[in-house]
Each structure stands twice: as structure tokens, then as C-alpha cells.
Amino acid sequence: MQINTVLVSLLLTSTWWSCKSTAVQDQPATPLAGKLVISEICNHYVVALVSGKLDPAVLTARFHDEKRKSDYTNVFSVESRCSFAKAGISEGDLFTFEIASSNYKEDCMVCMAYYPTPPTRLSIINVKKINP
């Protein structure tokens, strides 16, 4: 009987650990803040890192937007376009965010219109607008 109790306890414990959320990867010690610098057709979003530290490899150091005739530094395209759209962030808004884990996926439809965006893409979660 005791062996069965131990086995059930181990099974429940391992199930609990496997069900824990993996939505957020190892977060930097300082919070991340960004500014939405481009919001275009079909949820094409470009965010500039305003504060916090990210690996430079996940950012585009310099990006030129032909339509706006503007250059942006330390930017990335938002991969999690559907959940970002629901956050209600407008172009020019400042907001905090977290980086989603590499296995984060969204299941939503987006239109296929093209707008040039930086090649670096990040899925971001827990997006909260910073009050002006």
C-alpha cells in the first residue's frame, strides 16, 4: 500500500511540474519597456526598446522605414501580433512587456498584406501601457 501511495504522489508531483507555465523565458533583472514606433496594416508592429537589457542578437540595430522616411534603432517586429493587438497599444505609446518562451505560439488569423519590418522578431506577453 505504501508503494502505491508513493507512486501516486510522484505521479501527481511530476504532472504538476509539467503543467507549470513556460510562457516566460528567463527574464532580465530589469523590466523591459518599449515604444510602438510602427503600427501598420494587418498588425505589422515594430517596437523600439526604451529600457531594459536584451541580447543585441534579438534586436535590429538600425531599421529604415521608407514610408515614414525614418530610422529606428534597437527595434524588433512583434511576432505575437494577435495578442499584441488586443493590448490596445497605439503608435507612439510606451509600454512594459516580457519576452515569451521560444515555444510560445498563437493560433489566430492575420491577413497577408506586406509591410516591411525588421528581420528580428519576438513574441511578447504581459503588455501593459505606461500612463503618460
Protein Blocks (a to p, Z undefined) as FASTA:
>chain_A
ZZmmmmmmmmmmmmmmmmpcckbccddfbdcddddfbdcehhiacdddfbdcddfklpcf
bacdfklopacehiaddfklmlmmmnopaehiacddddddfkbccdddddfbdcdddfbd
cddehiacddZZ
